[in-house]
Amino acid sequence: MNEVPAVSQLKVQIFADGAELPGMLKLYQNPLIKGFTTNPTLMRKAGIADYPAFARKVLAAIPDRPISFEVFSDDFDEMVRQGEEIASWGGQVNVKIPVTNTKGVPTEPVVRALAAKGVRLNVTALMTLKQVREVTAWLTDAPPSFISVFAGRVADTGRDPLPLMAESVRVLQAHSNLQLIWASPRELLNIFHADQVGCQVITVTHDMLGKLSNVGRDLDEFSLDTVKMFRTDAVAAGFSLTSQGVTAHHA
């Protein structure tokens, strides 16, 4: 098999995607992690009740890497207000704006209003090339911003996201102020996919980042470790074969 390049040799930047402060602080010590992203769903799963307090703790502890925080209103005027407040928390903040509200109305007025105010943005939840082209136009004169295409969710529909991401890279090429994010990856291999097509950034969950130590592992060794795992778990479960079938004995 071809030799796997070290993650440190890749051009794509890895942003950690999560909302658990201890995990974020641990990843902050890893030079491979170039930034961070959050969203309301991740915050809810982490049990966060005070959004501004959590964000300020994160920004105080991680003052020198880009971090995205998302608005949560469905009303455009309130989105703008929330975006301005979130942006005021720190110079490294990118304000996440969904590509539409829950009624499917494009958030172009919000994006353009915040961009005109100098807010760094991260327009999120895109899944089509049409959306990529539209959002790129909205952000033509914006400060440095991200466009997040949810490649993993595209893959969940049975569609190959690679052509979409490759074409999105081409759409953004003429806009030096914009970077494409490969969002919602489903496996560690997606880091290499993102690098292959020229994505500037990929967001990776904390759990998936735990697999980085496997990159480049010898496959025979990995196979043996897997066999050992099966054997260890079978012994620990106390499995035995009798005439009635497999049983598990518990102390």
Stockholm file with secondary structure:
# STOCKHOLM 1.0

chainA/1-251         MNEVPAVSQLKVQIFADGAELPGMLKLYQNPLIKGFTTNPTLMRKAGIADYPAFARKVLAAIPDRPISFEVFSDDFDEMVRQGEEIASWGGQVNVKIPVTNTKGVPTEPVVRALAAKGVRLNVTALMTLKQVREVTAWLTDAPPSFISVFAGRVADTGRDPLPLMAESVRVLQAHSNLQLIWASPRELLNIFHADQVGCQVITVTHDMLGKLSNVGRDLDEFSLDTVKMFRTDAVAAGFSLTSQGVTAHHA
#=GR chainA/1-251 SS CCCCCCGGGCSSEEEEECCCHHHHHHHHTCTTEEEEECCHHHHHHTTCCCHHHHHHHHHHHCCSSCEEEECCCSSHHHHHHHHHHHHTTCTTEEEEEESBCTTCCBCHHHHHHHHHTTCCEEEEEECSHHHHHHHHHHTTTCSSEEEEECHHHHHHTTCCHHHHHHHHHHHHTTCTTEEEEECSCSSTHHHHHHHHHTCSEEEEEHHHHTTGGGTTCCHHHHHHHHHHHHHHHHHHHTEEEETTEEEECCC
#=GC SS_cons         CCCCCCGGGCSSEEEEECCCHHHHHHHHTCTTEEEEECCHHHHHHTTCCCHHHHHHHHHHHCCSSCEEEECCCSSHHHHHHHHHHHHTTCTTEEEEEESBCTTCCBCHHHHHHHHHTTCCEEEEEECSHHHHHHHHHHTTTCSSEEEEECHHHHHHTTCCHHHHHHHHHHHHTTCTTEEEEECSCSSTHHHHHHHHHTCSEEEEEHHHHTTGGGTTCCHHHHHHHHHHHHHHHHHHHTEEEETTEEEECCC
//
